[in-house]
């Protein structure tokens, strides 16, 4: 079971730097409870930059204590973090947030665009 969230910026604006995507990703993970700061059992995660205006956040839902992360409100929480980030001028928008085991309707805003070629993707950050 893997949770994923696609972050996009406005294509008519300059691309957001890597650290902006990483900052918003950390906020999303903390808000959803998937990987809260200071939680030694939090889920591991990776952020992959797939396009100048897009990054994918992936987190297996198995925690270090062998329990599963609770993601029942992940959609609303991820969207709220992205709206706050947009208001603060960080610019990313969440376009999808779902876990592999979530019901089909557990999606934030619109589904992600076609995945670019794997060669174009590069990891931005990995949890320890």
KAUR-V620026 format. One line per field, one symbol per residue. psi: psi as a letter, one per 30 degrees, with the letter a starting at -180 (. if undefined). Layout:
psi=???
This chain:
psi=jkkkkkkllkfflkkklefeeeeeeeeeeeefgeikkgjfglkllkkkjflfgkkkkkjkfklfgglkkjgfgeeeeeeeeeeeeeefgffkkkfkjllfgllegikkbllllkklkeffkkkekkl.
